[in-house]
Amino acid sequence: MAAGEGPGVIDVPTDEAVAAGHVETQVETGADSVVRVRVDWHAPAGGHPPKTEGTLHLLAPAGRSLIGPEPVVQSASVVVADARHHRSVDAAQEELRARVRSLPGALVVAAVTSNRSALVWVRVQPPAVWEPAGYTVTVRSDEPGPVGLYPSVIYGWIRWWADQQTGFPEGFPFGLLLPRPPGRIDATVLSDTYRLTITPADAFISSTYTDPHDPTEWR
């Protein structure tokens, strides 16, 4: 398979950017200090994730409705909205804002702007704080890739970073300390490698919902 065609293991509905599934990520830092993330998709098998030694998360399409998301969306740590039809960055950012406001349980929310780029919002939110707090980055690929790759790589890096931290009290919400991802990450899917560049793209996101749980708890 040529680089950039994306994996053939995902059956993506024509009206969604991604299909729901479990995503495994494994992160390492090479001798050149470049962060490398291996990404593997698994179809959701009755809601039970496969056995894995990597970090696993549930990825889901945002769907069309901003009210009453589907159960798989409510349970997902990474939710992806399709913003490829928007004509401007401002419109894509507004799409992202709307999705963040409607998905208080997701740690990472993305708005895909093309098969080479996505806006990715990461939740950095203390317990009992109702307003969504986080940062936004733009992820760009040097080759067209599977759009679910971009937010999943950011999530995998977040979990890997948190696992490296020591000396914090048990139960401490690592999300409060999350740094920005590195400016470059090499992501591998099957035999394809995509060089991703990550740059800040912050936008204010406000809401009035009550968060039912602490979203900085890793799932």
Short mmCIF file of the C-alpha atoms (twelve columns), coordinates in Angstrom:
data_MODEL
# 
_entry.id   MODEL 
# 
loop_
_atom_site.group_PDB 
_atom_site.id 
_atom_site.type_symbol 
_atom_site.label_atom_id 
_atom_site.label_alt_id 
_atom_site.label_comp_id 
_atom_site.label_asym_id 
_atom_site.label_seq_id 
_atom_site.Cartn_x 
_atom_site.Cartn_y 
_atom_site.Cartn_z 
_atom_site.pdbx_PDB_model_num 
ATOM 1   C CA . MET A 1   0.000   0.000  0.000  1 
ATOM 2   C CA . ALA A 2   1.388   3.405  -0.898 1 
ATOM 3   C CA . ALA A 3   2.025   5.976  1.803  1 
ATOM 4   C CA . GLY A 4   -0.975  8.146  2.507  1 
ATOM 5   C CA . GLU A 5   -3.698  5.770  1.389  1 
ATOM 6   C CA . GLY A 6   -4.558  4.894  4.980  1 
ATOM 7   C CA . PRO A 7   -5.319  1.530  6.532  1 
ATOM 8   C CA . GLY A 8   -7.853  -0.766 4.955  1 
ATOM 9   C CA . VAL A 9   -8.951  -2.174 8.299  1 
ATOM 10  C CA . ILE A 10  -11.514 0.560  8.979  1 
ATOM 11  C CA . ASP A 11  -14.920 0.467  7.352  1 
ATOM 12  C CA . VAL A 12  -15.720 4.182  7.385  1 
ATOM 13  C CA . PRO A 13  -19.336 5.229  6.761  1 
ATOM 14  C CA . THR A 14  -19.647 7.695  3.885  1 
ATOM 15  C CA . ASP A 15  -21.268 10.344 6.106  1 
ATOM 16  C CA . GLU A 16  -18.660 10.241 8.887  1 
ATOM 17  C CA . ALA A 17  -14.990 11.118 9.106  1 
ATOM 18  C CA . VAL A 18  -14.147 7.991  11.096 1 
ATOM 19  C CA . ALA A 19  -15.784 4.789  12.244 1 
ATOM 20  C CA . ALA A 20  -16.077 3.900  15.916 1 
ATOM 21  C CA . GLY A 21  -13.384 1.560  17.147 1 
ATOM 22  C CA . HIS A 22  -10.701 0.894  19.707 1 
ATOM 23  C CA . VAL A 23  -7.330  2.439  18.914 1 
ATOM 24  C CA . GLU A 24  -4.042  1.201  20.330 1 
ATOM 25  C CA . THR A 25  -1.039  3.511  20.530 1 
ATOM 26  C CA . GLN A 26  2.554   2.748  21.440 1 
ATOM 27  C CA . VAL A 27  5.014   5.616  21.887 1 
ATOM 28  C CA . GLU A 28  8.785   5.719  21.890 1 
ATOM 29  C CA . THR A 29  11.483  8.353  21.600 1 
ATOM 30  C CA . GLY A 30  14.323  7.603  19.209 1 
ATOM 31  C CA . ALA A 31  17.991  8.478  19.538 1 
ATOM 32  C CA . ASP A 32  17.235  11.557 17.427 1 
ATOM 33  C CA . SER A 33  14.675  12.676 20.075 1 
ATOM 34  C CA . VAL A 34  11.824  12.370 17.568 1 
ATOM 35  C CA . VAL A 35  8.656   10.981 19.144 1 
ATOM 36  C CA . ARG A 36  7.242   8.003  17.263 1 
ATOM 37  C CA . VAL A 37  3.714   6.713  17.734 1 
ATOM 38  C CA . ARG A 38  2.522   3.362  16.414 1 
ATOM 39  C CA . VAL A 39  -1.246  3.342  15.805 1 
ATOM 40  C CA . ASP A 40  -3.418  0.249  15.335 1 
ATOM 41  C CA . TRP A 41  -7.195  0.173  14.904 1 
ATOM 42  C CA . HIS A 42  -9.484  -2.577 16.187 1 
ATOM 43  C CA . ALA A 43  -13.174 -2.880 15.426 1 
ATOM 44  C CA . PRO A 44  -15.313 -2.563 18.577 1 
ATOM 45  C CA . ALA A 45  -15.950 -6.183 19.587 1 
ATOM 46  C CA . GLY A 46  -19.120 -5.948 21.604 1 
ATOM 47  C CA . GLY A 47  -17.688 -3.080 23.588 1 
ATOM 48  C CA . HIS A 48  -14.797 -5.170 24.910 1 
ATOM 49  C CA . PRO A 49  -11.378 -3.872 23.838 1 
ATOM 50  C CA . PRO A 50  -8.764  -6.364 22.682 1 
ATOM 51  C CA . LYS A 51  -5.899  -7.404 24.925 1 
ATOM 52  C CA . THR A 52  -3.004  -5.078 24.345 1 
ATOM 53  C CA . GLU A 53  0.263   -3.928 25.849 1 
ATOM 54  C CA . GLY A 54  -0.156  -0.411 24.481 1 
ATOM 55  C CA . THR A 55  -2.480  2.406  25.444 1 
ATOM 56  C CA . LEU A 56  -6.047  1.894  24.284 1 
ATOM 57  C CA . HIS A 57  -8.848  4.365  23.722 1 
ATOM 58  C CA . LEU A 58  -12.286 4.399  22.152 1 
ATOM 59  C CA . LEU A 59  -12.561 6.645  19.099 1 
ATOM 60  C CA . ALA A 60  -15.959 7.669  17.723 1 
ATOM 61  C CA . PRO A 61  -17.412 9.954  15.052 1 
ATOM 62  C CA . ALA A 62  -19.143 13.016 16.476 1 
ATOM 63  C CA . GLY A 63  -22.296 12.374 14.468 1 
ATOM 64  C CA . ARG A 64  -24.633 15.018 13.162 1 
ATOM 65  C CA . SER A 65  -26.506 15.977 16.324 1 
ATOM 66  C CA . LEU A 66  -25.185 18.303 19.016 1 
ATOM 67  C CA . ILE A 67  -27.943 17.114 21.368 1 
ATOM 68  C CA . GLY A 68  -28.078 13.625 22.827 1 
ATOM 69  C CA . PRO A 69  -24.928 11.999 21.389 1 
ATOM 70  C CA . GLU A 70  -25.021 8.280  20.677 1 
ATOM 71  C CA . PRO A 71  -23.863 6.019  23.557 1 
ATOM 72  C CA . VAL A 72  -20.609 5.168  21.779 1 
ATOM 73  C CA . VAL A 73  -19.865 8.893  21.449 1 
ATOM 74  C CA . GLN A 74  -20.664 9.518  25.116 1 
ATOM 75  C CA . SER A 75  -18.234 6.739  26.086 1 
ATOM 76  C CA . ALA A 76  -15.402 7.718  23.752 1 
ATOM 77  C CA . SER A 77  -12.204 9.363  24.936 1 
ATOM 78  C CA . VAL A 78  -11.514 10.698 21.416 1 
ATOM 79  C CA . VAL A 79  -14.327 12.144 19.287 1 
ATOM 80  C CA . VAL A 80  -13.854 13.312 15.705 1 
ATOM 81  C CA . ALA A 81  -16.091 15.720 13.810 1 
ATOM 82  C CA . ASP A 82  -15.928 16.152 10.049 1 
ATOM 83  C CA . ALA A 83  -15.230 19.795 9.186  1 
ATOM 84  C CA . ARG A 84  -13.869 19.180 5.700  1 
ATOM 85  C CA . HIS A 85  -16.871 20.903 4.150  1 
ATOM 86  C CA . HIS A 86  -16.192 24.200 5.925  1 
ATOM 87  C CA . ARG A 87  -14.751 26.966 3.785  1 
ATOM 88  C CA . SER A 88  -12.696 28.743 6.466  1 
ATOM 89  C CA . VAL A 89  -10.604 28.065 9.539  1 
ATOM 90  C CA . ASP A 90  -13.017 30.165 11.607 1 
ATOM 91  C CA . ALA A 91  -15.925 27.926 10.593 1 
ATOM 92  C CA . ALA A 92  -13.925 24.801 11.457 1 
ATOM 93  C CA . GLN A 93  -13.005 26.293 14.841 1 
ATOM 94  C CA . GLU A 94  -16.660 27.031 15.518 1 
ATOM 95  C CA . GLU A 95  -17.485 23.421 14.665 1 
ATOM 96  C CA . LEU A 96  -14.839 22.350 17.167 1 
ATOM 97  C CA . ARG A 97  -16.210 24.684 19.848 1 
ATOM 98  C CA . ALA A 98  -19.708 23.303 19.391 1 
ATOM 99  C CA . ARG A 99  -18.495 19.723 19.696 1 
ATOM 100 C CA . VAL A 100 -16.442 20.450 22.815 1 
ATOM 101 C CA . ARG A 101 -19.447 22.076 24.467 1 
ATOM 102 C CA . SER A 102 -21.649 19.079 23.669 1 
ATOM 103 C CA . LEU A 103 -19.138 16.368 24.712 1 
ATOM 104 C CA . PRO A 104 -18.097 16.929 28.349 1 
ATOM 105 C CA . GLY A 105 -16.803 13.380 28.746 1 
ATOM 106 C CA . ALA A 106 -14.257 13.380 25.920 1 
ATOM 107 C CA . LEU A 107 -10.602 14.060 26.648 1 
ATOM 108 C CA . VAL A 108 -9.717  14.852 23.021 1 
ATOM 109 C CA . VAL A 109 -12.098 16.397 20.461 1 
ATOM 110 C CA . ALA A 110 -11.038 16.953 16.865 1 
ATOM 111 C CA . ALA A 111 -12.428 18.722 13.827 1 
ATOM 112 C CA . VAL A 112 -10.887 17.267 10.682 1 
ATOM 113 C CA . THR A 113 -10.274 19.990 8.117  1 
ATOM 114 C CA . SER A 114 -8.716  17.850 5.353  1 
ATOM 115 C CA . ASN A 115 -7.075  14.467 4.877  1 
ATOM 116 C CA . ARG A 116 -3.827  16.200 5.825  1 
ATOM 117 C CA . SER A 117 -4.930  18.293 8.820  1 
ATOM 118 C CA . ALA A 118 -7.115  18.546 11.888 1 
ATOM 119 C CA . LEU A 119 -7.832  20.894 14.761 1 
ATOM 120 C CA . VAL A 120 -7.368  18.908 17.980 1 
ATOM 121 C CA . TRP A 121 -8.621  20.134 21.358 1 
ATOM 122 C CA . VAL A 122 -7.201  18.594 24.552 1 
ATOM 123 C CA . ARG A 123 -9.089  18.873 27.835 1 
ATOM 124 C CA . VAL A 124 -7.049  20.280 30.720 1 
ATOM 125 C CA . GLN A 125 -9.698  20.669 33.355 1 
ATOM 126 C CA . PRO A 126 -9.661  20.529 37.172 1 
ATOM 127 C CA . PRO A 127 -12.299 18.502 39.024 1 
ATOM 128 C CA . ALA A 128 -15.591 20.311 39.633 1 
ATOM 129 C CA . VAL A 129 -14.878 22.951 36.977 1 
ATOM 130 C CA . TRP A 130 -17.840 23.111 34.658 1 
ATOM 131 C CA . GLU A 131 -16.471 25.289 31.886 1 
ATOM 132 C CA . PRO A 132 -14.444 23.339 29.313 1 
ATOM 133 C CA . ALA A 133 -10.772 24.188 29.754 1 
ATOM 134 C CA . GLY A 134 -8.116  23.027 27.329 1 
ATOM 135 C CA . TYR A 135 -5.844  23.899 24.454 1 
ATOM 136 C CA . THR A 136 -6.105  23.496 20.710 1 
ATOM 137 C CA . VAL A 137 -3.400  22.452 18.293 1 
ATOM 138 C CA . THR A 138 -3.327  22.079 14.533 1 
ATOM 139 C CA . VAL A 139 -1.966  18.734 13.365 1 
ATOM 140 C CA . ARG A 140 -0.716  18.560 9.786  1 
ATOM 141 C CA . SER A 141 0.593   15.558 7.880  1 
ATOM 142 C CA . ASP A 142 3.148   15.597 5.082  1 
ATOM 143 C CA . GLU A 143 1.035   12.986 3.274  1 
ATOM 144 C CA . PRO A 144 -2.744  12.432 3.173  1 
ATOM 145 C CA . GLY A 145 -3.648  9.967  5.894  1 
ATOM 146 C CA . PRO A 146 -6.558  8.377  7.781  1 
ATOM 147 C CA . VAL A 147 -8.121  11.334 9.552  1 
ATOM 148 C CA . GLY A 148 -8.694  9.498  12.829 1 
ATOM 149 C CA . LEU A 149 -4.925  9.186  13.077 1 
ATOM 150 C CA . TYR A 150 -4.340  12.818 14.039 1 
ATOM 151 C CA . PRO A 151 -6.330  13.054 17.314 1 
ATOM 152 C CA . SER A 152 -5.426  9.473  18.244 1 
ATOM 153 C CA . VAL A 153 -1.717  10.289 18.029 1 
ATOM 154 C CA . ILE A 154 -2.216  13.271 20.343 1 
ATOM 155 C CA . TYR A 155 -4.168  11.124 22.816 1 
ATOM 156 C CA . GLY A 156 -1.510  8.406  22.721 1 
ATOM 157 C CA . TRP A 157 1.222   10.942 23.375 1 
ATOM 158 C CA . ILE A 158 -0.747  12.417 26.319 1 
ATOM 159 C CA . ARG A 159 -1.152  9.035  27.961 1 
ATOM 160 C CA . TRP A 160 2.499   8.180  27.355 1 
ATOM 161 C CA . TRP A 161 3.618   11.500 28.844 1 
ATOM 162 C CA . ALA A 162 1.473   10.943 31.931 1 
ATOM 163 C CA . ASP A 163 2.898   7.454  32.404 1 
ATOM 164 C CA . GLN A 164 6.411   8.936  32.541 1 
ATOM 165 C CA . GLN A 165 5.577   11.226 35.448 1 
ATOM 166 C CA . THR A 166 6.383   10.139 38.993 1 
ATOM 167 C CA . GLY A 167 6.168   11.621 42.456 1 
ATOM 168 C CA . PHE A 168 2.562   12.802 42.294 1 
ATOM 169 C CA . PRO A 169 -0.059  11.763 44.865 1 
ATOM 170 C CA . GLU A 170 -2.299  8.855  43.882 1 
ATOM 171 C CA . GLY A 171 -5.298  10.063 41.954 1 
ATOM 172 C CA . PHE A 172 -3.700  13.389 41.043 1 
ATOM 173 C CA . PRO A 173 -5.307  14.667 37.802 1 
ATOM 174 C CA . PHE A 174 -2.337  14.697 35.437 1 
ATOM 175 C CA . GLY A 175 -4.460  16.623 32.973 1 
ATOM 176 C CA . LEU A 176 -3.783  19.773 34.986 1 
ATOM 177 C CA . LEU A 177 -0.101  19.573 34.087 1 
ATOM 178 C CA . LEU A 178 -0.301  18.507 30.461 1 
ATOM 179 C CA . PRO A 179 2.261   20.290 28.287 1 
ATOM 180 C CA . ARG A 180 1.732   20.899 24.588 1 
ATOM 181 C CA . PRO A 181 2.702   18.005 22.346 1 
ATOM 182 C CA . PRO A 182 6.083   18.192 20.613 1 
ATOM 183 C CA . GLY A 183 6.244   20.080 17.349 1 
ATOM 184 C CA . ARG A 184 6.906   16.897 15.388 1 
ATOM 185 C CA . ILE A 185 5.625   13.351 15.789 1 
ATOM 186 C CA . ASP A 186 6.181   10.487 13.363 1 
ATOM 187 C CA . ALA A 187 3.081   8.274  13.242 1 
ATOM 188 C CA . THR A 188 3.085   4.754  11.820 1 
ATOM 189 C CA . VAL A 189 -0.010  2.895  10.613 1 
ATOM 190 C CA . LEU A 190 0.598   -0.567 9.197  1 
ATOM 191 C CA . SER A 191 3.628   0.005  6.944  1 
ATOM 192 C CA . ASP A 192 3.001   3.723  6.364  1 
ATOM 193 C CA . THR A 193 4.707   6.519  8.298  1 
ATOM 194 C CA . TYR A 194 3.348   10.055 8.421  1 
ATOM 195 C CA . ARG A 195 5.389   13.024 9.598  1 
ATOM 196 C CA . LEU A 196 3.080   15.206 11.662 1 
ATOM 197 C CA . THR A 197 3.720   18.807 12.620 1 
ATOM 198 C CA . ILE A 198 1.878   20.232 15.626 1 
ATOM 199 C CA . THR A 199 1.369   23.964 16.121 1 
ATOM 200 C CA . PRO A 200 -0.736  26.007 18.598 1 
ATOM 201 C CA . ALA A 201 -4.210  26.998 17.420 1 
ATOM 202 C CA . ASP A 202 -5.969  28.095 20.578 1 
ATOM 203 C CA . ALA A 203 -9.516  29.358 20.562 1 
ATOM 204 C CA . PHE A 204 -11.727 30.291 23.511 1 
ATOM 205 C CA . ILE A 205 -14.431 27.717 24.217 1 
ATOM 206 C CA . SER A 206 -17.234 28.473 26.653 1 
ATOM 207 C CA . SER A 207 -20.257 26.581 27.845 1 
ATOM 208 C CA . THR A 208 -22.801 26.373 30.643 1 
ATOM 209 C CA . TYR A 209 -23.079 22.615 31.156 1 
ATOM 210 C CA . THR A 210 -22.396 20.734 34.371 1 
ATOM 211 C CA . ASP A 211 -19.680 18.121 33.951 1 
ATOM 212 C CA . PRO A 212 -20.943 14.829 35.449 1 
ATOM 213 C CA . HIS A 213 -17.466 13.526 36.330 1 
ATOM 214 C CA . ASP A 214 -13.821 14.465 36.355 1 
ATOM 215 C CA . PRO A 215 -12.794 14.279 32.663 1 
ATOM 216 C CA . THR A 216 -9.103  14.240 33.559 1 
ATOM 217 C CA . GLU A 217 -9.431  10.685 34.801 1 
ATOM 218 C CA . TRP A 218 -7.870  8.486  32.114 1 
ATOM 219 C CA . ARG A 219 -10.144 5.976  30.423 1 
# 
